[in-house]
Amino acid sequence: KGNAASGGIKLDTYDNLLFNVNNGKFFGSLNWDYGYVKMPYNQKKFDTCSIKKIKNWIDNGAKNN
């Protein structure tokens, strides 16, 4: 796979991550929302606590910290 983006979401740099956070693809895929490629691809969904932590990070500006 290398740098190939599964489901069209590239997360290899913070700028790419932020782009996908801002367009909704990152959380839609992470939360397994309808119409998005499930992330992580071909694996179990993240637990609810982890998803809430990531949503909180996004809601607080998705800072590079």
VMD Tcl script that builds the backbone (N, CA, C; Angstrom):
set m [mol new atoms 195]
animate dup $m
set s [atomselect $m all]
$s set {name element resname resid chain x y z} {
  {N N LYS 1 A 0.801 -1.188 0.000}
  {CA C LYS 1 A 0.000 0.000 0.000}
  {C C LYS 1 A 0.847 1.257 0.000}
  {N N GLY 2 A 1.818 1.379 0.854}
  {CA C GLY 2 A 2.676 2.557 0.889}
  {C C GLY 2 A 1.894 3.822 1.153}
  {N N ASN 3 A 1.991 4.778 0.225}
  {CA C ASN 3 A 1.292 6.046 0.373}
  {C C ASN 3 A -0.095 6.046 -0.243}
  {N N ALA 4 A -0.568 4.896 -0.716}
  {CA C ALA 4 A -1.887 4.822 -1.329}
  {C C ALA 4 A -2.957 5.143 -0.288}
  {N N ALA 5 A -3.931 5.931 -0.699}
  {CA C ALA 5 A -4.992 6.341 0.207}
  {C C ALA 5 A -6.160 5.367 0.114}
  {N N SER 6 A -6.387 4.628 1.179}
  {CA C SER 6 A -7.542 3.734 1.219}
  {C C SER 6 A -8.798 4.584 1.328}
  {N N GLY 7 A -9.725 4.382 0.436}
  {CA C GLY 7 A -10.972 5.132 0.485}
  {C C GLY 7 A -10.829 6.585 0.102}
  {N N GLY 8 A -9.689 6.954 -0.489}
  {CA C GLY 8 A -9.503 8.335 -0.925}
  {C C GLY 8 A -9.125 9.296 0.181}
  {N N ILE 9 A -8.698 8.785 1.319}
  {CA C ILE 9 A -8.310 9.649 2.438}
  {C C ILE 9 A -6.835 9.459 2.725}
  {N N LYS 10 A -6.045 10.462 2.382}
  {CA C LYS 10 A -4.610 10.411 2.643}
  {C C LYS 10 A -4.311 11.057 3.984}
  {N N LEU 11 A -3.612 10.348 4.843}
  {CA C LEU 11 A -3.316 10.838 6.183}
  {C C LEU 11 A -1.816 10.871 6.457}
  {N N ASP 12 A -1.016 10.993 5.405}
  {CA C ASP 12 A 0.434 10.921 5.558}
  {C C ASP 12 A 1.057 12.203 6.087}
  {N N THR 13 A 0.348 13.322 6.026}
  {CA C THR 13 A 0.842 14.583 6.572}
  {C C THR 13 A -0.290 15.256 7.346}
  {N N TYR 14 A 0.067 16.189 8.216}
  {CA C TYR 14 A -0.955 16.924 8.955}
  {C C TYR 14 A -1.848 17.714 8.001}
  {N N ASP 15 A -1.273 18.301 6.958}
  {CA C ASP 15 A -2.079 19.061 5.992}
  {C C ASP 15 A -3.125 18.173 5.319}
  {N N ASN 16 A -2.738 16.959 4.941}
  {CA C ASN 16 A -3.709 16.037 4.350}
  {C C ASN 16 A -4.768 15.617 5.358}
  {N N LEU 17 A -4.357 15.363 6.584}
  {CA C LEU 17 A -5.307 15.025 7.638}
  {C C LEU 17 A -6.288 16.168 7.834}
  {N N LEU 18 A -5.780 17.392 7.969}
  {CA C LEU 18 A -6.634 18.547 8.206}
  {C C LEU 18 A -7.608 18.774 7.049}
  {N N PHE 19 A -7.140 18.568 5.818}
  {CA C PHE 19 A -8.009 18.690 4.654}
  {C C PHE 19 A -9.202 17.739 4.782}
  {N N ASN 20 A -8.924 16.500 5.185}
  {CA C ASN 20 A -9.978 15.500 5.314}
  {C C ASN 20 A -10.829 15.686 6.565}
  {N N VAL 21 A -10.277 16.308 7.591}
  {CA C VAL 21 A -11.079 16.692 8.761}
  {C C VAL 21 A -12.069 17.770 8.332}
  {N N ASN 22 A -11.573 18.782 7.618}
  {CA C ASN 22 A -12.409 19.924 7.243}
  {C C ASN 22 A -13.497 19.574 6.233}
  {N N ASN 23 A -13.272 18.588 5.384}
  {CA C ASN 23 A -14.311 18.226 4.419}
  {C C ASN 23 A -15.240 17.128 4.945}
  {N N GLY 24 A -14.995 16.656 6.167}
  {CA C GLY 24 A -15.868 15.685 6.811}
  {C C GLY 24 A -15.550 14.226 6.525}
  {N N LYS 25 A -14.641 13.977 5.577}
  {CA C LYS 25 A -14.342 12.590 5.213}
  {C C LYS 25 A -13.700 11.812 6.366}
  {N N PHE 26 A -12.807 12.459 7.099}
  {CA C PHE 26 A -12.088 11.754 8.156}
  {C C PHE 26 A -13.050 11.221 9.208}
  {N N PHE 27 A -13.886 12.088 9.771}
  {CA C PHE 27 A -14.781 11.618 10.826}
  {C C PHE 27 A -15.885 10.727 10.274}
  {N N GLY 28 A -16.390 11.030 9.090}
  {CA C GLY 28 A -17.405 10.177 8.485}
  {C C GLY 28 A -16.920 8.755 8.319}
  {N N SER 29 A -15.683 8.612 7.894}
  {CA C SER 29 A -15.100 7.276 7.723}
  {C C SER 29 A -14.800 6.623 9.063}
  {N N LEU 30 A -14.271 7.382 9.985}
  {CA C LEU 30 A -13.936 6.860 11.311}
  {C C LEU 30 A -15.185 6.401 12.066}
  {N N ASN 31 A -16.277 7.143 11.895}
  {CA C ASN 31 A -17.524 6.848 12.598}
  {C C ASN 31 A -18.405 5.863 11.832}
  {N N TRP 32 A -17.942 5.440 10.668}
  {CA C TRP 32 A -18.644 4.507 9.799}
  {C C TRP 32 A -20.005 5.058 9.382}
  {N N ASP 33 A -20.051 6.365 9.098}
  {CA C ASP 33 A -21.279 6.989 8.625}
  {C C ASP 33 A -21.617 6.494 7.223}
  {N N TYR 34 A -22.898 6.472 6.907}
  {CA C TYR 34 A -23.369 6.019 5.605}
  {C C TYR 34 A -22.741 6.881 4.505}
  {N N GLY 35 A -22.253 6.224 3.455}
  {CA C GLY 35 A -21.683 6.925 2.314}
  {C C GLY 35 A -20.175 7.123 2.384}
  {N N TYR 36 A -19.562 6.709 3.471}
  {CA C TYR 36 A -18.111 6.836 3.641}
  {C C TYR 36 A -17.467 5.459 3.681}
  {N N VAL 37 A -16.230 5.382 3.230}
  {CA C VAL 37 A -15.467 4.142 3.334}
  {C C VAL 37 A -15.094 3.951 4.805}
  {N N LYS 38 A -15.386 2.775 5.333}
  {CA C LYS 38 A -15.120 2.517 6.747}
  {C C LYS 38 A -13.625 2.536 7.039}
  {N N MET 39 A -13.278 3.218 8.119}
  {CA C MET 39 A -11.895 3.293 8.554}
  {C C MET 39 A -11.842 2.850 10.013}
  {N N PRO 40 A -10.922 2.024 10.406}
  {CA C PRO 40 A -9.867 1.442 9.586}
  {C C PRO 40 A -10.436 0.396 8.624}
  {N N TYR 41 A -9.904 0.398 7.438}
  {CA C TYR 41 A -10.390 -0.442 6.359}
  {C C TYR 41 A -10.142 -1.918 6.666}
  {N N ASN 42 A -11.166 -2.722 6.523}
  {CA C ASN 42 A -11.112 -4.174 6.750}
  {C C ASN 42 A -10.662 -4.562 8.153}
  {N N GLN 43 A -10.999 -3.712 9.134}
  {CA C GLN 43 A -10.674 -4.013 10.526}
  {C C GLN 43 A -11.865 -3.638 11.397}
  {N N LYS 44 A -11.759 -3.891 12.701}
  {CA C LYS 44 A -12.828 -3.548 13.628}
  {C C LYS 44 A -12.935 -2.035 13.776}
  {N N LYS 45 A -14.144 -1.570 14.025}
  {CA C LYS 45 A -14.387 -0.154 14.281}
  {C C LYS 45 A -13.719 0.232 15.598}
  {N N PHE 46 A -13.203 1.463 15.657}
  {CA C PHE 46 A -12.631 1.963 16.907}
  {C C PHE 46 A -13.708 1.968 17.987}
  {N N ASP 47 A -13.292 1.823 19.225}
  {CA C ASP 47 A -14.239 1.840 20.331}
  {C C ASP 47 A -14.831 3.247 20.495}
  {N N THR 48 A -15.991 3.303 21.122}
  {CA C THR 48 A -16.738 4.558 21.283}
  {C C THR 48 A -15.914 5.626 21.990}
  {N N CYS 49 A -15.164 5.256 23.005}
  {CA C CYS 49 A -14.352 6.217 23.745}
  {C C CYS 49 A -13.308 6.867 22.836}
  {N N SER 50 A -12.643 6.084 22.021}
  {CA C SER 50 A -11.632 6.622 21.102}
  {C C SER 50 A -12.266 7.545 20.067}
  {N N ILE 51 A -13.430 7.166 19.564}
  {CA C ILE 51 A -14.118 8.005 18.579}
  {C C ILE 51 A -14.523 9.327 19.215}
  {N N LYS 52 A -15.001 9.293 20.455}
  {CA C LYS 52 A -15.374 10.528 21.159}
  {C C LYS 52 A -14.158 11.432 21.370}
  {N N LYS 53 A -13.006 10.850 21.697}
  {CA C LYS 53 A -11.790 11.635 21.885}
  {C C LYS 53 A -11.380 12.325 20.586}
  {N N ILE 54 A -11.472 11.604 19.486}
  {CA C ILE 54 A -11.111 12.177 18.189}
  {C C ILE 54 A -12.107 13.262 17.799}
  {N N LYS 55 A -13.400 13.028 18.044}
  {CA C LYS 55 A -14.418 14.043 17.754}
  {C C LYS 55 A -14.164 15.297 18.578}
  {N N ASN 56 A -13.792 15.139 19.820}
  {CA C ASN 56 A -13.470 16.272 20.686}
  {C C ASN 56 A -12.270 17.043 20.132}
  {N N TRP 57 A -11.254 16.330 19.669}
  {CA C TRP 57 A -10.084 16.954 19.058}
  {C C TRP 57 A -10.495 17.765 17.832}
  {N N ILE 58 A -11.346 17.191 16.992}
  {CA C ILE 58 A -11.837 17.892 15.799}
  {C C ILE 58 A -12.637 19.135 16.216}
  {N N ASP 59 A -13.555 18.982 17.165}
  {CA C ASP 59 A -14.399 20.090 17.605}
  {C C ASP 59 A -13.599 21.223 18.242}
  {N N ASN 60 A -12.416 20.899 18.735}
  {CA C ASN 60 A -11.553 21.913 19.350}
  {C C ASN 60 A -10.476 22.423 18.405}
  {N N GLY 61 A -10.697 22.274 17.108}
  {CA C GLY 61 A -9.816 22.880 16.121}
  {C C GLY 61 A -8.823 21.968 15.462}
  {N N ALA 62 A -8.816 20.687 15.787}
  {CA C ALA 62 A -7.904 19.712 15.170}
  {C C ALA 62 A -6.467 20.235 15.149}
  {N N LYS 63 A -6.015 20.668 16.292}
  {CA C LYS 63 A -4.669 21.243 16.401}
  {C C LYS 63 A -3.580 20.199 16.174}
  {N N ASN 64 A -2.475 20.646 15.650}
  {CA C ASN 64 A -1.322 19.782 15.391}
  {C C ASN 64 A -0.488 19.693 16.664}
  {N N ASN 65 A -1.005 18.938 17.634}
  {CA C ASN 65 A -0.296 18.837 18.917}
  {C C ASN 65 A -0.169 17.422 19.407}
}
mol reanalyze $m
mol bondsrecalc $m
mol representation Tube
mol addrep $m
